[in-house]
Amino acid sequence: MKNLGQMMKQAQEMQAKMAEMQQKLSEAEMTGASGGGMVQVTMSGKGELRAVKIDPKIVDPGEVEVLEDLIVAAAADAKAKVEAHVAEEMKKLTGGLNLPAGFQLPF
């Protein structure tokens, strides 16, 4: 029974650390850029879009498609940074434990 008690305690500690990490992720912000920084997209650590910044020099009504592509590219860049940040935080939380591919934690 001692092992079960230890396992329960470890599970509770992991749950508390997970809640703390989720809070930190919601506060973290990553900015992705495209077009040499002319389009920037900022996302939370949970992947929520927070801001879009567009350099007025590239706003040309005749080239809306280019601007749309730059926004998509900046969002992809920001998302990649968010995913890398989440992976690093998970590595810290799990002590480097490699979780199975596709393993999703609640966030």
Buried (B, 14 or more C-beta within 10 A) or exposed (E): EEEEEEEEEEEEEEEEEBEEBBEEBEEBBBBBBBBEEBBBBBBBBEBEEEEEEBEEEBEEEEEEEEBEBBBEBBBEBBBEBBEEBBEEBBEEBBEEEEEEEEEEEEE
